[in-house]
Amino acid sequence: MRIKRFIGTSEKAVRVQLLTAVIAYLLVILMYQRMQFKGSLFECFTWIRATLFQSVKTEFEREKLRNERAFMLQISQGVLL
């Protein structure tokens, strides 16, 4: 684990940043083990960083989107019977 720079310079700020880095590292290792990730630990960390803020669509959201598309298609095509 390597910390490039500290945001705060007081003793308390440095302690908080070190503990935060250790906790983050342990969480990455835990996820790595639980997911049985095939790549390296660095690749797992990179994957987490890349997908951390992506929204996950729930089944409800997918169904709602399908219904909206079907409704818009029905409106644009009209009803034959």
Backbone hydrogen bonds, N-H to C=O, Kabsch-Sander energy under -0.5 kcal/mol:
donor,donor_aa,acceptor,acceptor_aa,energy
4,K,2,R,-0.6
14,V,10,S,-2.4
15,R,11,E,-2.2
16,V,12,K,-2.4
17,Q,13,A,-2.3
18,L,14,V,-2.4
19,L,15,R,-2.7
20,T,16,V,-2.4
21,A,17,Q,-2.2
22,V,18,L,-2.4
23,I,19,L,-2.6
24,A,20,T,-2.5
25,Y,21,A,-2.3
26,L,22,V,-2.5
27,L,23,I,-2.3
28,V,24,A,-2.1
29,I,25,Y,-2.2
30,L,26,L,-2.5
31,M,27,L,-2.5
32,Y,28,V,-2.6
33,Q,29,I,-2.3
34,R,30,L,-2.7
35,M,31,M,-2.6
36,Q,32,Y,-0.5
37,F,32,Y,-1.9
44,C,40,S,-1.9
45,F,41,L,-2.3
46,T,42,F,-2.5
47,W,43,E,-2.3
48,I,44,C,-2.3
49,R,45,F,-2.5
50,A,46,T,-2.2
51,T,47,W,-1.8
52,L,48,I,-1.3
54,Q,51,T,-1.1
57,K,55,S,-0.6
62,R,58,T,-2.1
63,E,59,E,-2.5
64,K,60,F,-2.4
65,L,61,E,-2.2
66,R,62,R,-2.3
67,N,63,E,-2.5
68,E,64,K,-2.3
69,R,65,L,-2.3
70,A,66,R,-2.5
71,F,67,N,-2.5
72,M,68,E,-2.5
73,L,69,R,-2.3
74,Q,70,A,-2.3
75,I,71,F,-2.3
76,S,72,M,-2.2
77,Q,73,L,-2.0
78,G,74,Q,-2.1
